[in-house]
Amino acid sequence: MNIILLGPPGAGKGTQARFLVEERGMVQLSTGDMLRDARTSGTEMGNKVAAIMDAGQLVTDEIVIGLIEEKLTTESGSGFIFDGFPRTLAQADALNALLAKLGQTLYTVIEMRVDDEALIERITGRYTCGDCGAVYHDKTKPTKVEGKCDVCGGTNMVRRADDNEEALRTRLMEYYKKTSPLIGYYYAKGDLRPVNGLADMDEVKASIAAILD
């Protein structure tokens, strides 16, 4: 069972992918992770990726598809989760061609829908404990004692530099410009299944389970 998780930054794709990996034995294919792994792998493809990235250039779709093919043919599980790929219509066509070549199919595309303003509020208010990684939020989940982690008692609270409204709006605009055409593409193919990405984490998990089961 191969699926695509679609959604803007902060929609919770990574969290839900982790649940699918842990509970269903699926394999998560994150483009960023694959590129980082390839860069240090020492393989011919990895050396090519390293040279391109070291030169400050963008890795081509052809190379990314090559990395995905490598994973699809060497790793095993109950299916693959495409997270962060495809991002464009050209990449979607390339993925279709690759799956057909390997005798595989795409089961469904799960679109994690969000309200932009609610998403911005959720992300700009979040912070983590720099010591144990516990996650908090200014409004919905503040620490019991201000500045002190509930879990480990640490006081090293950290906010991501790009978790601010201006940076997030830029990332959202980039997503809608490049990736939103995929929503129409997969809807037309009958593959799209929307879920509420701003629901409680367990509710989102249940919604995805209902689609997959």
Stockholm file with secondary structure:
# STOCKHOLM 1.0

chainA/1-213         MNIILLGPPGAGKGTQARFLVEERGMVQLSTGDMLRDARTSGTEMGNKVAAIMDAGQLVTDEIVIGLIEEKLTTESGSGFIFDGFPRTLAQADALNALLAKLGQTLYTVIEMRVDDEALIERITGRYTCGDCGAVYHDKTKPTKVEGKCDVCGGTNMVRRADDNEEALRTRLMEYYKKTSPLIGYYYAKGDLRPVNGLADMDEVKASIAAILD
#=GR chainA/1-213 SS CCEEEECCTTSSHHHHHHHHHHHHCCEEEEHHHHHHHHHTTCSHHHHHHHHHHHTTCCCCHHHHHHHHHHHHHHCCSSCEEEESCCCSHHHHHHHHHHHHHTTCCCCEEEEEECCHHHHHHHHHTEEEETTTCCEEETTTBCCSBTTBCTTTCCCCEECCTTCSHHHHHHHHHHHHHHTTHHHHHHHHTTCEEEEETTSCHHHHHHHHHHHHC
#=GC SS_cons         CCEEEECCTTSSHHHHHHHHHHHHCCEEEEHHHHHHHHHTTCSHHHHHHHHHHHTTCCCCHHHHHHHHHHHHHHCCSSCEEEESCCCSHHHHHHHHHHHHHTTCCCCEEEEEECCHHHHHHHHHTEEEETTTCCEEETTTBCCSBTTBCTTTCCCCEECCTTCSHHHHHHHHHHHHHHTTHHHHHHHHTTCEEEEETTSCHHHHHHHHHHHHC
//
